Amino acid sequence: MIGFIGNEVAARYRIRVGRKIGSAALVADGYHARTDAFTSLAVDGGGLRISDPAPGCSPPRSGPSGVSQGGHDTY
C-alpha cells in the first residue's frame, strides 16, 4: 500500500508540473508512474490466491488516455 501511495503522489506531481510547463514528456512520465502505482497495488494484493490472475486479465486503464492526451499535447 505504501508503494501505491508513493507512486500516486509522484504521478500527480509530474502530471501537474508537466501541464504547467507544457512538457508532454513529463505528463507521460506521470501517467507511467500512475500505472506503476496500480501495479504496486496489485502486487500488494498478491497474497490472496484469487487476485493472482487479476492484473493480467484486467484491461489497461491509463494507457489509451495517456497516449491520446500525450499526442494532443505534442501536436
N, C-alpha and C positions, 0 to 999 in steps of 0.2 A: 504494500500500500504506500510505503514511503517513496518507492521508486516512481509510482504513478503520480503522486503529488509533485515531486521534484521535476519530473519531465513536463507535466502540465503547466507548472509555473514558468518553466523555461520556454515552453511553446507560446504561451500567451505574451510573454515579454518580447520574444523575437517577432511574432506577428505584429504586435502593436508598434514596435520600433521600426520594423520593415515598412509598414504602411506609412508611418510618419515621415520617413526619409525617402520613400519611393523606391525601396530596394526589393525587387521581385525575388531575388536570391534569398534574402533574409526572411521574407514571408514564407517561401517554400521550405526553408530550413525549420521554421516554426511549425509548419504542418508536419514535417518529418518528425520533429520532437513530439508532437501530439500523437502520432502513430506509435512512436516508441513508448509513450505513456500507456496507451491501451495494451501494448504488448506486455509491458511490465505488470499491468493489472491481470492479464490472462495468465502470466507465469505465476503470480502470487496465488491465483485460484487453482493452480495445477495440482494441489494436494488432493483435490476431490477427483475421484475416478471419472465421474460423468463429465467433468469440464475438460478433460484431455483433448477430445476432438473438436471442441467448440471453436477455438481460434481458427483452425483450418477450414471449418465449414461455414463460418460466418462471412458475409460479403464485406469487402473493404469499405469503410465509411468515409475516410478522409481523402482517399485517392482522387476520385473524379472532381470533387470540389476544389481540391488544391491545385490540380492540373488546370482546370478551367479558369480559376482565379489567377493563377500564375501567368497563364497565356494572355489573359486580359490585361494584366498589369504591365506585361512586357511590351505588347504591341499597342 
